[in-house]
Amino acid sequence: MPEFVYFEADPVHVKREREKAHELRKSGWWKSQIAAGKCYYCGRVVGAENLTMDHVIPVARGGRSTRGNCVPCCKDCNNEKRAATPAEQVLSRLFPDAMRR
């Protein structure tokens, strides 16, 4: 299995996108997203107060704070995902031993 190459995150990009995410959390769109109280990844209903904003493509990996990239996520899934991209999440399920760092 090929090794992955990790790049350092651009601190200016990360700061800018985190500020955008902060503003997005105040929006009516975000409030309607968490109203159901359902985690995007596991599908469990944990209540709106137990959901956090997660970036599907992490900001530290070049992701943006847009409606299409931000999803409600429970703490367990957020901790498990960390800074993994969707492709890395699939690969880690298929090859659990190969993806450990």
MDTraj code that builds the backbone (N, CA, C; nanometers):
import mdtraj as md
import numpy as np

residues = "MET PRO GLU PHE VAL TYR PHE GLU ALA ASP PRO VAL HIS VAL LYS ARG GLU ARG GLU LYS ALA HIS GLU LEU ARG LYS SER GLY TRP TRP LYS SER GLN ILE ALA ALA GLY LYS CYS TYR TYR CYS GLY ARG VAL VAL GLY ALA GLU ASN LEU THR MET ASP HIS VAL ILE PRO VAL ALA ARG GLY GLY ARG SER THR ARG GLY ASN CYS VAL PRO CYS CYS LYS ASP CYS ASN ASN GLU LYS ARG ALA ALA THR PRO ALA GLU GLN VAL LEU SER ARG LEU PHE PRO ASP ALA MET ARG ARG".split()
xyz = np.array([
    [0.0859, -0.1185, 0.0000],
    [0.0000, 0.0000, 0.0000],
    [0.0896, 0.1237, 0.0000],
    [0.0589, 0.2226, -0.0834],
    [0.1435, 0.3426, -0.0893],
    [0.1310, 0.4265, 0.0369],
    [0.2387, 0.4971, 0.0660],
    [0.2372, 0.5871, 0.1811],
    [0.1747, 0.7196, 0.1413],
    [0.1171, 0.7881, 0.2377],
    [0.0551, 0.9176, 0.2131],
    [0.1545, 1.0279, 0.2450],
    [0.1429, 1.1361, 0.1727],
    [0.2284, 1.2521, 0.1943],
    [0.1451, 1.3573, 0.2660],
    [0.1939, 1.4052, 0.3783],
    [0.1226, 1.5059, 0.4554],
    [0.1952, 1.6387, 0.4444],
    [0.1194, 1.7433, 0.4197],
    [0.1749, 1.8771, 0.4077],
    [0.1363, 1.9588, 0.5292],
    [0.2205, 2.0538, 0.5651],
    [0.1886, 2.1459, 0.6734],
    [0.0753, 2.2376, 0.6298],
    [-0.0143, 2.2660, 0.7194],
    [-0.1261, 2.3550, 0.6902],
    [-0.0768, 2.4993, 0.6860],
    [-0.1339, 2.5764, 0.5954],
    [-0.1021, 2.7188, 0.5858],
    [-0.1735, 2.7901, 0.6999],
    [-0.1014, 2.8500, 0.7937],
    [-0.1654, 2.9127, 0.9100],
    [-0.2622, 3.0252, 0.8726],
    [-0.2341, 3.0972, 0.7648],
    [-0.3237, 3.2053, 0.7219],
    [-0.4571, 3.1468, 0.6742],
    [-0.4497, 3.0392, 0.5963],
    [-0.5711, 2.9720, 0.5481],
    [-0.6531, 2.9183, 0.6648],
    [-0.5867, 2.8512, 0.7573],
    [-0.6563, 2.7915, 0.8717],
    [-0.7276, 2.8997, 0.9530],
    [-0.6595, 3.0094, 0.9813],
    [-0.7194, 3.1172, 1.0604],
    [-0.8400, 3.1767, 0.9888],
    [-0.8258, 3.2033, 0.8603],
    [-0.9351, 3.2616, 0.7822],
    [-1.0572, 3.1688, 0.7794],
    [-1.0347, 3.0405, 0.7561],
    [-1.1460, 2.9457, 0.7466],
    [-1.2109, 2.9209, 0.8828],
    [-1.1334, 2.9237, 0.9893],
    [-1.1917, 2.9075, 1.1233],
    [-1.2801, 3.0272, 1.1580],
    [-1.2398, 3.1468, 1.1156],
    [-1.3239, 3.2656, 1.1371],
    [-1.4535, 3.2546, 1.0582],
    [-1.4454, 3.2049, 0.9352],
    [-1.5664, 3.1843, 0.8546],
    [-1.6583, 3.0821, 0.9219],
    [-1.5996, 2.9754, 0.9760],
    [-1.6789, 2.8719, 1.0436],
    [-1.7491, 2.9297, 1.1655],
    [-1.6794, 3.0170, 1.2372],
    [-1.7389, 3.0812, 1.3545],
    [-1.8626, 3.1610, 1.3137],
    [-1.8535, 3.2346, 1.2047],
    [-1.9676, 3.3117, 1.1547],
    [-2.0780, 3.2192, 1.1045],
    [-2.0407, 3.1106, 1.0386],
    [-2.1386, 3.0159, 0.9854],
    [-2.2190, 2.9510, 1.0973],
    [-2.1556, 2.9279, 1.2129],
    [-2.2265, 2.8679, 1.3271],
    [-2.3373, 2.9579, 1.3808],
    [-2.3273, 3.0874, 1.3555],
    [-2.4300, 3.1812, 1.4010],
    [-2.5484, 3.1897, 1.3043],
    [-2.5357, 3.1320, 1.1871],
    [-2.6370, 3.1481, 1.0824],
    [-2.7599, 3.0602, 1.1060],
    [-2.8691, 3.1011, 1.0481],
    [-2.9923, 3.0231, 1.0542],
    [-2.9778, 2.8891, 0.9845],
    [-2.8975, 2.8871, 0.8775],
    [-2.8747, 2.7615, 0.8069],
    [-2.8143, 2.6579, 0.9013],
    [-2.7122, 2.6966, 0.9777],
    [-2.6479, 2.6020, 1.0687],
    [-2.7438, 2.5584, 1.1782],
    [-2.8212, 2.6519, 1.2305],
    [-2.9166, 2.6173, 1.3366],
    [-3.0196, 2.5170, 1.2862],
    [-3.0592, 2.5285, 1.1598],
    [-3.1534, 2.4306, 1.1049],
    [-3.0843, 2.2957, 1.0823],
    [-2.9545, 2.2966, 1.0544],
    [-2.8802, 2.1717, 1.0363],
    [-2.8727, 2.0911, 1.1659],
    [-2.8513, 2.1583, 1.2777],
    [-2.8370, 2.0854, 1.4041],
    [-2.9705, 2.0630, 1.4748],
    [-3.0777, 2.1235, 1.4235],
    [-3.2086, 2.1126, 1.4896],
    [-3.2547, 1.9677, 1.5039],
    [-3.2259, 1.8850, 1.4058],
    [-3.2671, 1.7444, 1.4128],
    [-3.1860, 1.6674, 1.5164],
    [-3.0679, 1.7170, 1.5525],
    [-2.9850, 1.6514, 1.6526],
    [-2.9181, 1.5254, 1.6037],
    [-2.9034, 1.5107, 1.4707],
    [-2.8526, 1.3876, 1.4117],
    [-2.7107, 1.4058, 1.3591],
    [-2.6233, 1.3108, 1.3925],
    [-2.4846, 1.3122, 1.3471],
    [-2.4778, 1.2714, 1.1995],
    [-2.4012, 1.3454, 1.1224],
    [-2.3844, 1.3193, 0.9792],
    [-2.3169, 1.1846, 0.9554],
    [-2.2211, 1.1471, 1.0378],
    [-2.1416, 1.0270, 1.0143],
    [-2.2071, 0.8989, 1.0643],
    [-2.2510, 0.8957, 1.1879],
    [-2.3054, 0.7710, 1.2441],
    [-2.4575, 0.7641, 1.2396],
    [-2.5228, 0.8783, 1.2202],
    [-2.6681, 0.8800, 1.2093],
    [-2.7416, 0.8763, 1.3416],
    [-2.6680, 0.8717, 1.4537],
    [-2.7339, 0.8701, 1.5848],
    [-2.7958, 1.0057, 1.6145],
    [-2.9079, 1.0030, 1.6848],
    [-2.9704, 1.1268, 1.7315],
    [-2.9164, 1.1522, 1.8718],
    [-2.8348, 1.2571, 1.8855],
    [-2.7695, 1.2870, 2.0127],
    [-2.8159, 1.4202, 2.0700],
    [-2.9005, 1.4914, 1.9992],
    [-2.9475, 1.6214, 2.0457],
    [-2.8613, 1.7342, 1.9910],
    [-2.9247, 1.8450, 1.9609],
    [-2.8558, 1.9584, 1.9001],
    [-2.7421, 2.0111, 1.9875],
    [-2.7592, 2.0075, 2.1183],
    [-2.6568, 2.0611, 2.2080],
    [-2.5308, 1.9748, 2.2114],
    [-2.5400, 1.8501, 2.1624],
    [-2.4249, 1.7596, 2.1628],
    [-2.3582, 1.7478, 2.0259],
    [-2.3956, 1.8332, 1.9324],
    [-2.3363, 1.8306, 1.7994],
    [-2.2356, 1.9431, 1.7828],
    [-2.1310, 1.9148, 1.7083],
    [-2.0315, 2.0157, 1.6753],
    [-2.0259, 2.0284, 1.5239],
    [-1.9602, 2.1352, 1.4772],
    [-1.9410, 2.1528, 1.3334],
    [-1.8148, 2.0789, 1.2931],
    [-1.8268, 1.9978, 1.1897],
    [-1.7110, 1.9270, 1.1371],
    [-1.6963, 1.9608, 0.9897],
    [-1.5736, 1.9741, 0.9463],
    [-1.5446, 1.9963, 0.8054],
    [-1.5161, 1.8600, 0.7421],
    [-1.5927, 1.8233, 0.6392],
    [-1.5730, 1.6941, 0.5727],
    [-1.4300, 1.6863, 0.5201],
    [-1.3862, 1.7892, 0.4482],
    [-1.2451, 1.8034, 0.4127],
    [-1.1872, 1.8976, 0.5177],
    [-1.1022, 1.8501, 0.6064],
    [-1.0543, 1.9328, 0.7175],
    [-0.9844, 2.0610, 0.6712],
    [-1.0034, 2.1667, 0.7472],
    [-0.9403, 2.2951, 0.7180],
    [-0.7889, 2.2795, 0.7143],
    [-0.7357, 2.2012, 0.8030],
    [-0.5913, 2.1803, 0.8083],
    [-0.5394, 2.1050, 0.6860],
    [-0.6294, 2.0466, 0.6096],
    [-0.5910, 1.9730, 0.4888],
    [-0.6364, 2.0460, 0.3625],
    [-0.6729, 2.1743, 0.3770],
    [-0.7103, 2.2553, 0.2610],
    [-0.8585, 2.2763, 0.2434],
    [-0.9408, 2.2238, 0.3336],
    [-1.0857, 2.2391, 0.3237],
    [-1.1301, 2.3823, 0.3490],
    [-1.2522, 2.4116, 0.3118],
    [-1.3087, 2.5450, 0.3275],
    [-1.4298, 2.5397, 0.4197],
    [-1.4617, 2.6544, 0.4774],
    [-1.5798, 2.6646, 0.5636],
    [-1.6974, 2.7108, 0.4788],
    [-1.7549, 2.6156, 0.4063],
    [-1.8711, 2.6422, 0.3223],
    [-1.9842, 2.5493, 0.3647],
    [-2.1042, 2.5808, 0.3210],
    [-2.2187, 2.4965, 0.3564],
    [-2.2019, 2.3537, 0.3072],
    [-2.1388, 2.3361, 0.1951],
    [-2.1200, 2.2030, 0.1392],
    [-2.0134, 2.1208, 0.2093],
    [-1.9302, 2.1852, 0.2888],
    [-1.8206, 2.1147, 0.3551],
    [-1.8389, 2.1043, 0.5061],
    [-1.9394, 2.1696, 0.5626],
    [-1.9624, 2.1676, 0.7075],
    [-2.0838, 2.0821, 0.7400],
    [-2.0659, 1.9900, 0.8334],
    [-2.1738, 1.8993, 0.8716],
    [-2.1817, 1.8887, 1.0239],
    [-2.3015, 1.8572, 1.0778],
    [-2.3123, 1.8336, 1.2218],
    [-2.2546, 1.6971, 1.2575],
    [-2.1825, 1.6919, 1.3674],
    [-2.1098, 1.5711, 1.4035],
    [-2.1107, 1.5533, 1.5552],
    [-2.1290, 1.4301, 1.6018],
    [-2.1214, 1.4043, 1.7452],
    [-1.9744, 1.4002, 1.7888],
    [-1.9502, 1.4133, 1.9161],
    [-1.8135, 1.4197, 1.9680],
    [-1.7362, 1.2911, 1.9395],
    [-1.8013, 1.1765, 1.9521],
    [-1.7331, 1.0490, 1.9262],
    [-1.6818, 1.0406, 1.7822],
    [-1.7681, 1.0746, 1.6870],
    [-1.7272, 1.0703, 1.5460],
    [-1.6217, 1.1757, 1.5160],
    [-1.6333, 1.2927, 1.5765],
    [-1.5368, 1.3994, 1.5540],
    [-1.3985, 1.3577, 1.6050],
    [-1.3932, 1.2933, 1.7207],
    [-1.2658, 1.2457, 1.7747],
    [-1.2064, 1.1341, 1.6889],
    [-1.2921, 1.0477, 1.6369],
    [-1.2452, 0.9365, 1.5550],
    [-1.1923, 0.9856, 1.4198],
    [-1.2596, 1.0831, 1.3625],
    [-1.2232, 1.1338, 1.2305],
    [-1.0933, 1.2133, 1.2321],
    [-1.0760, 1.2989, 1.3303],
    [-0.9604, 1.3884, 1.3404],
    [-0.9445, 1.4675, 1.2120],
    [-0.8292, 1.4599, 1.1471],
    [-0.8030, 1.5373, 1.0255],
    [-0.8010, 1.4485, 0.9019],
    [-0.8788, 1.3413, 0.9047],
    [-0.8814, 1.2484, 0.7922],
    [-0.9767, 1.2991, 0.6833],
    [-0.9376, 1.2754, 0.5606],
    [-1.0252, 1.3078, 0.4481],
    [-1.1216, 1.1913, 0.4268],
    [-1.2289, 1.2098, 0.3487],
    [-1.3211, 1.0981, 0.3241],
    [-1.2519, 0.9753, 0.2641],
    [-1.1580, 0.9962, 0.1745],
    [-1.0863, 0.8828, 0.1150],
    [-1.0069, 0.8070, 0.2208],
    [-0.9429, 0.8785, 0.3101],
    [-0.8659, 0.8139, 0.4166],
    [-0.9571, 0.7393, 0.5134],
    [-1.0773, 0.7902, 0.5353],
    [-1.1716, 0.7206, 0.6228],
    [-1.2115, 0.5865, 0.5621],
    [-1.2378, 0.5845, 0.4322],
    [-1.2735, 0.4595, 0.3642],
    [-1.1563, 0.3627, 0.3682],
    [-1.0368, 0.4121, 0.3365],
    [-0.9188, 0.3253, 0.3381],
    [-0.8909, 0.2693, 0.4769],
    [-0.9146, 0.3503, 0.5807],
    [-0.8888, 0.3007, 0.7166],
    [-0.9869, 0.1912, 0.7566],
    [-1.1076, 0.1940, 0.6988],
    [-1.2038, 0.0855, 0.7261],
    [-1.1653, -0.0414, 0.6485],
    [-1.1137, -0.0225, 0.5273],
    [-1.0762, -0.1378, 0.4459],
    [-0.9452, -0.2010, 0.4914],
    [-0.8498, -0.1168, 0.5313],
    [-0.7168, -0.1624, 0.5720],
    [-0.6799, -0.1018, 0.7072],
    [-0.7430, -0.1473, 0.8161],
    [-0.7224, -0.0834, 0.9462],
    [-0.5773, -0.0824, 0.9938],
    [-0.5007, -0.1852, 0.9661],
    [-0.3624, -0.1918, 1.0137],
    [-0.2695, -0.1037, 0.9304],
    [-0.2984, -0.0873, 0.8036],
    [-0.2105, -0.0114, 0.7146],
    [-0.2210, 0.1383, 0.7339],
    [-0.3300, 0.1872, 0.7881],
    [-0.3537, 0.3308, 0.7971],
    [-0.3068, 0.3904, 0.9284],
    [-0.2552, 0.3106, 1.0186],
    [-0.2097, 0.3647, 1.1480],
    [-0.0840, 0.4466, 1.1289],
    [-0.0768, 0.5574, 1.2002],
    [0.0428, 0.6424, 1.1914],
    [0.1294, 0.6215, 1.3117],
])
top = md.Topology()
chain = top.add_chain()
for i, resn in enumerate(residues, 1):
    res = top.add_residue(resn, chain, resSeq=i)
    for name in ("N", "CA", "C"):
        top.add_atom(name, md.element.get_by_symbol(name[0]), res)
traj = md.Trajectory(xyz[None], top)
